């Protein structure tokens, strides 16, 4: 039915709004602290690292759904038919799952390793698996709803919703 084609839009909208509200609450509740001692990885290097991480997952999504390249760039918020976005969804969810597995094992993904980044707590210590899990769940949401990436691109330290809520930062390491 036509209604079943757009059911994901309100769900993503509510999740996105919830993530923005949670990030705002965490920012307000966090006591004023001096700037983190961690040197943040430049936003350009972070974007390249993300591209390195999602490229094989995007290729897998294209192969699995016998899709064309434009469908890989069709985020669920840009389509009323979720089936059209399945390669993108595969890539985003895979990035969250594999990102968590790689960060839990060594504190960094393939892309971060190649770009010289590492996921740390704000105090410079290695992030716990719990923080990495929260970060990667929210990273998946940000990938599914790219408008949520705006705080990352606007922030001077490159900390977006995933880093704010999980208490982590991507630093040079």
C-alpha positions as CSV (number, residue, x, y, z in Angstrom):
1,X,0.0,0.0,0.0
2,X,1.0,3.6,-0.4
3,X,1.0,4.2,3.3
4,X,3.6,1.5,3.9
5,X,6.0,3.4,1.6
6,X,6.5,6.3,3.9
7,X,6.2,4.9,7.4
8,X,10.0,5.3,8.0
9,X,9.9,9.1,7.6
10,X,8.1,9.9,10.9
11,X,10.2,7.3,12.7
12,X,13.5,8.8,11.4
13,X,12.1,12.2,12.2
14,X,11.3,11.3,15.8
15,X,14.6,9.6,16.3
16,X,16.4,12.6,14.8
17,X,14.6,15.0,17.1
18,X,15.2,12.8,20.1
19,X,19.0,12.7,19.3
20,X,19.1,16.5,19.0
21,X,17.3,16.9,22.3
22,X,19.5,14.3,24.0
23,X,22.6,16.1,22.8
24,X,21.3,19.4,24.1
25,X,20.4,17.9,27.5
26,X,23.9,16.3,27.8
27,X,25.6,19.6,26.9
28,X,23.6,21.5,29.4
29,X,24.0,18.9,32.2
30,X,27.8,18.6,31.7
31,X,29.6,20.8,34.2
32,X,31.8,23.5,32.7
33,X,35.2,21.9,32.1
34,X,38.4,23.2,30.5
35,X,39.0,22.3,26.9
36,X,39.9,18.7,26.3
37,X,43.6,17.9,26.2
38,X,42.9,15.7,23.1
39,X,44.0,17.3,19.8
40,X,40.9,16.7,17.5
41,X,41.4,15.1,14.2
42,X,40.7,17.6,11.4
43,X,37.2,17.5,10.0
44,X,38.5,16.8,6.5
45,X,40.5,13.8,7.7
46,X,37.4,12.6,9.6
47,X,35.3,12.8,6.4
48,X,38.0,10.9,4.4
49,X,38.1,8.2,7.2
50,X,34.3,7.9,7.0
51,X,34.5,7.5,3.2
52,X,37.1,4.7,3.6
53,X,34.9,3.0,6.2
54,X,31.7,3.1,4.2
55,X,33.1,2.4,0.7
56,X,33.2,-1.4,1.0
57,X,29.8,-1.4,2.7
58,X,28.3,0.7,0.0
59,X,29.7,-1.7,-2.6
60,X,28.2,-4.6,-0.7
61,X,24.8,-2.8,-0.6
62,X,25.0,-2.2,-4.4
63,X,25.8,-5.9,-5.0
64,X,23.2,-7.2,-2.6
65,X,20.3,-5.2,-4.0
66,X,21.6,-5.2,-7.7
67,X,21.3,-1.4,-7.5
68,X,22.9,1.5,-9.3
69,X,25.2,4.2,-7.9
70,X,22.5,6.9,-7.5
71,X,20.5,4.6,-5.2
72,X,23.5,4.4,-2.9
73,X,23.3,8.1,-2.3
74,X,19.5,8.1,-1.6
75,X,19.1,8.5,2.1
76,X,15.9,7.3,3.6
77,X,14.8,10.9,4.3
78,X,15.1,11.6,0.6
79,X,12.7,8.9,-0.5
80,X,9.2,7.9,0.4
81,X,9.9,4.3,-0.6
82,X,12.3,2.6,1.8
83,X,13.1,-0.1,-0.7
84,X,14.8,2.5,-2.9
85,X,17.1,3.4,0.0
86,X,18.1,-0.2,1.0
87,X,21.7,0.1,-0.4
88,X,22.2,3.3,1.6
89,X,20.6,1.8,4.7
90,X,22.9,-1.3,4.4
91,X,25.9,1.0,4.1
92,X,24.8,3.1,7.2
93,X,23.9,0.2,9.4
94,X,27.0,-1.7,8.4
95,X,29.2,1.4,9.2
96,X,27.7,1.4,12.7
97,X,28.1,-2.3,13.3
98,X,31.6,-2.7,11.8
99,X,32.7,0.7,13.3
100,X,31.8,-0.5,16.8
101,X,33.5,-3.9,16.3
102,X,36.7,-2.2,15.0
103,X,36.7,0.5,17.7
104,X,36.0,-2.0,20.5
105,X,39.0,-4.1,19.3
106,X,41.5,-1.3,18.8
107,X,40.0,2.1,19.4
108,X,39.8,3.0,15.7
109,X,38.3,1.9,12.4
110,X,40.2,1.3,9.2
111,X,39.6,4.8,8.0
112,X,40.7,6.4,11.3
113,X,43.8,4.2,11.4
114,X,44.8,5.4,7.9
115,X,44.0,9.0,8.7
116,X,45.7,9.0,12.1
117,X,42.6,9.2,14.3
118,X,41.5,7.4,17.4
119,X,38.3,7.4,19.5
120,X,39.0,8.6,23.1
121,X,37.2,9.9,26.1
122,X,37.5,13.7,26.5
123,X,40.2,13.2,29.1
124,X,42.4,11.4,26.6
125,X,41.9,7.9,28.0
126,X,40.6,5.0,25.8
127,X,36.8,5.1,25.4
128,X,35.0,2.2,27.0
129,X,33.0,-0.3,24.9
130,X,29.8,1.2,26.3
131,X,30.8,4.7,25.0
132,X,31.8,3.2,21.7
133,X,28.5,1.4,21.4
134,X,26.5,4.6,22.1
135,X,28.7,6.6,19.7
136,X,28.2,4.1,16.9
137,X,24.5,3.7,17.4
138,X,24.2,7.5,17.1
139,X,26.6,7.6,14.2
140,X,24.3,5.2,12.4
141,X,21.4,7.5,13.0
142,X,23.4,10.5,11.8
143,X,24.2,8.5,8.6
144,X,20.5,7.6,8.1
145,X,19.5,11.3,8.7
146,X,22.4,13.3,7.3
147,X,20.9,16.6,8.5
148,X,22.1,15.5,12.0
149,X,25.7,15.9,10.8
150,X,25.4,19.7,10.9
151,X,26.5,20.1,14.5
152,X,29.7,18.1,13.6
153,X,30.5,20.3,10.7
154,X,29.7,23.5,12.6
155,X,31.5,22.7,15.9
156,X,35.0,24.0,16.3
157,X,36.2,20.6,17.7
158,X,34.2,18.6,15.2
159,X,32.1,17.0,18.0
160,X,28.7,16.1,16.8
161,X,25.7,14.3,18.4
162,X,27.5,10.9,18.7
163,X,30.5,12.4,20.5
164,X,28.5,14.8,22.7
165,X,26.2,12.1,24.0
166,X,28.9,9.4,24.4
167,X,31.5,11.7,26.0
168,X,34.1,10.8,23.3
169,X,36.1,12.7,20.8
170,X,38.0,11.7,17.7
171,X,41.6,12.7,18.4
172,X,44.9,12.5,16.7
173,X,46.6,9.3,17.8
